[in-house]
Amino acid sequence: MRKFVSSYGRALACLWMLLVATAVEASTIRVHYDVGYGNRITVRGSKAPLSWNTGVNATWTTGNIWTYSWANTVGDVELKPMINDATWSVGANYVVKSGATVDIYPFFQARGGSMVYINNFSSPQLGNARSLRIYLPPSYGQNPLKRYPVLYMHDGQNLFDASTSFGGVEWQVDETANSLINNGQMDEVIVVGIDNTANRIYEYTPCCDPQYGGGGADVYERFLLETVKPYIDQNYRTLATNKNTALMGSSLGGLESFYTGRRHPEVFSKVAGLSSSFWWNNQALTQQVEASTVKVALNIYIDAGTNSDGLTETTRMRDALVADGYVQGNDLYYYVAQGASHNEASWAARLNIPLTYLFPWQSTVY
């Protein structure tokens, strides 16, 4: 009997090892999408057993997850899901590395996102109120299984609507994001535009410039962390981790984004500053980076135009970041916008660059 038990135990162990080995050697795609009764998800791809000519059926599992697996000896595969092998998902091909399991949340109707406006949004920290302008990406209404990264942007009036923008020129954030998403250059994100107020200089600046004063950035930061972000995470389908949360602004808004991002990498993993006001308070923020001995875990985008746009100060900040260990093209993107000035039209013209750097296709951490 003892011998039988021992043999049985060895057999179970061998079976378990075989199952583990099989699991390790499988590449798997998991498509999260409710196609409705009677429909199916198929997959086409670049290597056998997949092909670009005819799709294979994925298997439905609880939660409207459609799975398909193949041997990892096939190598890396490009693929796209389809509905009923007739309707392609929107965007670029998905890449599945050999042996990986990849979750994707596709959508199948190429269209724009939608806007939500929250008026009189109160800031108990600052003792005032403002509007939030929220861009929901194209699939938000199509795929309720999906959650999204979030980009928080300052000067919300200037982002989406020319009628409220400074000088009547908007950033065209929604139009640019729609185009990049539908073309497969950028992952879908929720964009939260936070309007400025009459106290813009105070709210967006660390202390304190000899000419302009300021010094309210710490209080504004608390407004972001304690009021705005919790509201967005509670009311929208967000991916709330720092890996999926970013800040972006221009001019003083770029300064504030850089300042808050470096202070709170546990909340934000990426920041972008267009034409940032690094001149503020005799370049005090740059001096802090130059004196720092600790590299903050951030992906950072900074830029400036060549037409009276603070290029010298931005270049000095770039040099300080490189000295701290940031690498151009990796966790740093420094860009010189030839001929660009300090205005909304110039920022709109190059918005695609920071958006695709911060949220490249298939970069979202689910």
N, C-alpha and C positions, 0 to 999 in steps of 0.2 A: 504494500500500500504506500509505504514511504517513497519507494522508487517511482510509483505512478504519479504521486503528487509532485515529486521533483521534476519528472518529465513534463507534466502538465504545466508546471510553473515556468519551465524553460521555454515551452511552446508559447505560452502567453507573452513572455518577455520578447521572444523573437517576433511575434505578431505585432507587439507594441512598437518595437524598433522599426519594423517594416512600415507601419502606419506613419511614424514620425518621419522616416526617410522620404516616404511618398509625399507627405505634406510639405517638407522642406523643398522637394524637387518640383513642386507645382508653382506655376505662375497663374494668378487669378485676377479676374476683373469682377468687381461688384458694382452693378449699375443700380442706383437708387432712383426709381421712377415708377409712378403709378400710371400704367398705360390704359387702365380701364378694362372692364370685362371683355373677354374674347380677343384681346390683342396680346402681342408678345414683343419682347426685346430680342433682336438678333445682333450679332457682332460680325463686322468685317475687319480684316486686318492685313498686315504686310507679309506674314509668313504662315506656312502650313502648320496646323490644320486650318488656319484662317486664310481668307483670300479677299481681294477687293471686288470680286465679281459676284459672289454669292455669300450670304450671311449664314452663320450657324446659330441655332437657337440657344439662348441662355436659359438657365433654370430658375424658375420663380421660387423664392423662399419668403417666409413670414416677414412682414414689414415692407412688402413691395421692393425687395432686393433681388435682382436678377444676377446670377453668377455663371461664370464660365471659366474653366481651368484648362491648362495644357502643360506639357512637360517643359521644365525650364531649360532643357537641352536645346530647345528651339532658339533661345537667346532673347535679346530685347525685341519687343514687338510694338509697332504702331497700329492703333485700331480706332474704330469709331462704332458706337452703338447706333442702332436704327430701330424704328417702330415698324413691325411687320415686314422687315427687310425692304421697306419702301421709302421711309422718311429718315433722312440723316439728322444726327444731332448737330446743333449749331456750334461753330468754333473750329479749332484746329484738331488734328489727330491727338489722341492720348498715347503716351509712351508708357509701356509696362516693362520695367527692368526684369531680367531673368530671375525667377524665384520670388518676385514681389507679389504682394496682394494690394491692389489699387482700388480705392473707392472713388467713384465718380458720380456726379449729380448733374446730369445733362438737362438740356431743354431742346425743343424741336421746332420752335417757331421763332424765326429771326425777327426781332422787333426791339423797340426801345424800352428803357426802364420807365418808371413812374415816379412822380414827386408827391411828397407829403409835407404839409406846412404845419408847424406847431407855433402858434402865436402866443405872445405874452408868457414865454417860458421863464419862470422865476429863477433868479440866482440869490439864494439866501446869503451866500458868502459875500457877494458884491452889493447887495441891497438894490438890485435893479432887475429888469426883465428884458427879454429880446426874443426874436424868432429863431427857430431851428428849421432849416430847409433840408429835407431828407430825400436823397435819391435812392430808390429801390431798383436793383438791376433787373434785366429782362426776365429772368426765370423766377423772380420772387413770387409771382402769382401762378406760375405754371407748375412749379415743383415744390410743394409744401414740405417735402422731406429735407430740403436743403437749408443749411445755415451758412452765413457769409462773414468774411472779414469786414472790418469797418475802418474807413478813413475819415478822421475828423479834420475839418478844414476851417480856418478862420476867415473873417470878412465874408460871411455867408451871402450878403447882399450882392456881391460881385460875381458869384460863381455860376448862376443858372439863368438869370433874367436881366436882360439889358435895361429894362425899365427901372430897375432898382440899383443898377451898377454905377460905380463911380465913372463919370464921363460918358455914361450910356453904352459902355462896352463891357460885355461879360466874358468870363473865362470859358464858357461853353463846356463845362464839366460833364453835363449829361450827354451832350452830343458826342464828345470825344470818347467817353467811357463806352457808350453804345457801339461806336464804330470799332474800338479796340476789342471789345468782347465778342462781337459778331464775327470779326476777322480772326479770332483765335490768337490775339497778341497779348491779352490780359485776362486774368481771372475776374469773375464777377465779385463786386464789392458793394457794400452799402456806403454811401458818402453822406456824412452829416455836416452840413454847412451851418456854422454858428455865427449869427449876425454880430457885427461889432456895435458899439454904442458911442455916445458922445465922449465917453471916457476911454477911447481906444488906446491912446498913448499910454495912459496909466496901466490899463489892463494887460497890454502886450509886452511890457518892459520890466526887466530886473532893475533894481535900484542902482544908481540914479544918475542920469545924465546931467552935467553941469548946466546945460542950456534948457533942456526940455523936462527935467525932473523925472517923472514916471515912478516906477517901483512897485507896481501892483501885480506883477507876473505870478508871484507866489499865491496870491488870493485867487486870481483867475485860474491858476492851476488846480486849486482846490475845487473850484466850480466845475472844471472838466472832470476831475476824478471822483468827486463826491455826489455830483448832481447830474451832469449830462450823460456820462458813460453809464451809470446805473440805470437811468431812464431808458436809454437806447437798448441796453441788454435785456431789460425786463419787458420791453414792448415790441421788440423785433427779433427775428431769428438770426442772432449773431453768433459768431465764434469769438468768445470773449477773452481768449488767452492773449498774452502779449505777442505771440507769434503771428497773430492775425489782426493786430491793431496798429494803426499808423496815424501820424500827425503831418499836416502840410499847411504851409502858408507862404505868403510873400511879404517882402519888406519887413515891417515890424512883426507881422504874422509869421514870417520865416524865422526871425529871431526868437519869438516865443516858442515855436515848434522845436527848435534846436535846444533851447534852454530846458523846457519841460521834458523832452525826450531823453536827454542825458541824465536828468534827475530821477526819472522813473522808467528805467528799462524793464522793470517787472510788469509794467502796464503797456508800454509801447516798444516794439522791436524795430521800428523803422520810422524815419522822419525825412521830410523834404522841405527845404527852404529855397524858394526862388527869390533871387535878388535880396537876400536877407540883410537886415540892417546891422551888420557886424560892426559898424562904426560906433554903435551906441556906447556911451560912457567910455570914450577913448579905447574902444575895442576890448573892454574888460572881459567879455566872454571868451574871446580868443586868447587872452592872457591866461585865463583859467585853464583852457585846454593845453596851452604851452607848458604850464606848470604842473599839469597832471602826470601822475606816475601810473595811473590805472586806466586801461582801455575799457570803455563802456561798451557792452554788447549791443550794438545797434547797426542797422544798415542805414547809411546816411547819403542823401542826395543834396548837393548844394550847387548853385549856379549863379551866374551874373552875365549881363549883357556888356557889350563893349562901348555903349553910348551913355556915359555918366551914370553907371549903374552899380558902383561899389565893387568893381572887379578886383581892385588892389586888395581891399579888405577880405573879400571872399577867397582870393588866392592865398592870403596869409592864413586863413582858417584851414584851407585845404592842406597847406604845409604842416600846420600844427597837428592835424589829424593823421597825416602820413607818419609824422614823427612818433605818434602814439601807437602806430602799428596798423592803421587802416590801409587797405590795399585797393587802389583804383580798379574798378571793374568787378570787385568782389563785394566788400562791405562798404565801399565808398564809390560814389559816382559824382565826379566834379565835371561841370560842363560850362563852356564859354559860348554864349549865344551871340554870334557875330551880328553887329548892327542893332542889337536889341536895346531897348530903353526900359525905364522904370515905370511900366504901365500895364494895364490889363491886357491890351492887345498883344504885347510881347509875351506875357505869361500864358495866354491862351494858345499862342502859336507853338509853344514848346511843351505844353502840358502832357502830351503823349509820352515824353521821355521819362519824367518821374513816375507816371502811372505804370508804365511797363517795367520800370526798374523795381518799384515797390511790390507790384502784384503781377509778375510774369505768369503766363499761361501755365497751369498745372502746378502752381506753387503753394496753394492753400493747404494748411495743416489741419486735417479733420480729426 
